[in-house]
Structures are given as C-alpha cells and as structure tokens.
C-alpha cells in the first residue's frame, strides 16, 4: 500500500490554566529511557472532524494526561 505525505504539523500544547507545578521530577524509568522523539500517524475514517478540531484536541492531550510514573501507594 502506498502512503502519500500531504502535510506535516507540529502541534504545541495549549497554555495551562492549572496551578499544578510546571516541573515534574524524573523517575527511575525516565532516567533509563532513551531521549528520542516518536513520530505518530493518526488516520480517521469518514466523516472526518475538521483539521482545526483535530489540532485543538491533540494540543490538549499533554495537559490532561497524567504523568507516566509508577504508583507506589497501591
């Protein structure tokens, strides 16, 4: 199957309005992980949302997702 690249976009996170700290300390897992970027491909079947609504939704993901860290209080 052939894939045609039409456009690439870097989506910046929306400004945070929360009072949570801006810095999250690194965990053992963060220190052991490689420092690299991961490319993602999103594909949607018709009827598609508009490009602007997709960009807005994707820009909000980093701020609403919990940090990836182990849970020690289970």
QUIRAMO-V987403 format. One record per residue. RES is the residue in one letter. SS is DSSP state (A for helix, B for strand, O for the rest). Layout:
res={RES/RES}
ss={SS/SS}
//
This chain:
res={X/X/X/X/X/X/X/X/X/X/X/X/X/X/X/X/X/X/X/X/X/X/X/X/X/X/X/X/X/X/X/X/X/X/X/X/X/X/X/X/X/X/X/X/X/X/X/X/X/X/X/X/X/X/X/X/X/X/X/X/X/X/X/X/X/X/X/X/X/X/X/X/X/X}
ss={O/O/O/O/O/O/O/O/O/O/O/O/O/O/O/O/O/O/O/O/O/O/O/O/O/O/O/A/A/A/A/A/O/O/O/O/O/O/O/O/O/O/O/O/O/O/O/O/O/O/A/A/A/A/A/A/A/A/A/A/A/A/A/A/O/O/O/O/O/O/O/O/O/O}
//
